[in-house]
Amino acid sequence: MILGQRAWIKTAVLSLAFMTALASWSYARTVEIFPGTDVFGPAAQNLQAGDTLIVHQGTYFETQRVSIQAQGAASAPILITGADGEARPVITRPASASLQNIINIEGSARYLTIKGLEIIGNGGDGVKMTGVLSFITLEDLVIHDVDVGVNFRSSMDHITVRRSQIYNTGRDGGTGEGIYVGCNEGMCVVRDSVIENNWIHDSLPGTTQGDGIEVKAGSHSNVIRDNVIYNRFYPAILVYGTGANPINLVEGNVVWNSFEGITAISDAIVRNNVVFNSGCGVCSYHHAQVAERKNVTAVHNTLYDNDDNLYIRRPGADFTLADNTVY
């Protein structure tokens, strides 16, 4: 009798586990959408953990504000992707629509990947992220004719922007950064994020600034690597400083034809980069938002034909220059 009870209990436990897994699996949907007006936004805004949204080729005109607050999980991430084997779908706003960012990722969105889309603006940002976000990946996107390409504008962590092309920023006289990370005066902090293998080029005439990648004061533990950046009106890469937090890493980037190449004001390792035909190659100087210029290491960089290959100004501490090629 005892053996029979044990067998029954074991069977019941296994059955319950199977039913739980089946129930979880049944909520993971694959949703497919086709071009139209106000099609993309509603579909993206209603995704649940584990869902996949397949966006078929064509143009999607959004007249309403697109707010994606989808909450995935490590075991059930959410994916928004262009359809395999098709042309890249275009997400945009008609000229007659109110000025908005094309895609807003906000709220408590997490474990979300958006890939394989083309994003064209009507004066706002391409992708703007605000809220308590984590584990967001933007991959293989083409973003152009917007103000800021990708805008991180609140405290967030584990954000990845990878293999994306961003160009023609600064639409309608905007600030025009390719990728903007953090907030002025450290009012928000972006940490443990990666910006890699992106192609960022060309600000529009009338752009008021136009940094390629700008990491604001206080944001820390971020990696900026293997990006190609050129034709920018402001620094191609600018990192301000992290305060008492760990450093930012700037590595393996190639930069040319920018007002400044790589500017590291404080708390950064700058290594294995190539900068040429720019205002300065590796630059470090005082800035109003950085209390102390300190802890900068610039090693193994190749700096060629810049106005100033190395431009180091104002007092600072713990600054290391070693094994750079300067010509």
Steps between C-alpha positions, in 0.01 A plus 500: 500500500782738587675424169175566316456835676854601416452411135174696491664805661792485255261478205295791632810718546626423150156569354480833682846600375405407145173696517681802642757491219225452242302793638809721492581394144145559379520872586811551281348620173634577156318803359544606136409842365488655152533863385236758577420799717521461879574130471847475654433699819196309630663165422826589677322651799305181573785251512538271800795303635623249245322657202654557156373774269594445135482820295464431129657719233336826403431838661319544832361851557448578867277798578469420873779503757674161514568403863654155553498392864523125443639299790674181405705275723841334475323172423235663280644799309297706254614540139390754238665420168480547127396189309778268385576516129309824443598864454540699817160639615477879540349653815426870458252781556326693222598864468146597602524316834597680820872512571590194706781257556449204270537238776485568874621220728392589851337403827660183637580335169756221526634200311393650170682482165415710195686410182495523124289818461554827313391804701441839334387803699283807458708716736516300823753238607530161339487294820460672837535300822369624834388327814648222711632291212733202495615236253387685189676416171480707181665307220543526124291816471528777239404836654515821301352846444418538868616735774688260735550148372478307829437696818555350849330759723455347845680268739521153343733206470604220267403676180663387174511686167669277246564485124277796418542777246410851618531799268351836402433602859408850617182531298329841523797654681508254790802405709559203272697250709532154350473331840439705816560326833395643836404846625667833562664542842460126569129538564456148363754218475535239228719207598623161382402564140667424167512705179681297237550444128286798399541719193427864590551774245386835363314767689246706308569868419374719784567241771583688820739235640535158342718276720533147371479329840469715816512347849402755762651557842431231759421220254748220553616146427407540135685358199526692169684279254554426133284785371566691176419872527562786257375839376381622840482869604586426866726230652462158342518346849471700822510353851477745787588313818356257750572665833573229756359225281694259274640629173364492145692312228548646150671238283557403138306787341589664167426873469559765235380842383361606837534824695678295768591134481479330840457729799542343843471760772526262794480136612559314175728256324551596135688229313553346159310774318582663164428873454592709197410825321327644807542804722684296761576132530482423872382803695462574872421834655298668774121493483244675718316174575812314620635603839842339448683391185653169608568137431536495120713239326569534127702209359561327166309759296591605145461874443569637152467839330281664765533871581629388841562129531518524879326794666530502880405820683456618859618331821407138561610188685584142409532556127690232305620521138687193377580318175296724273593554134484870420573634149 
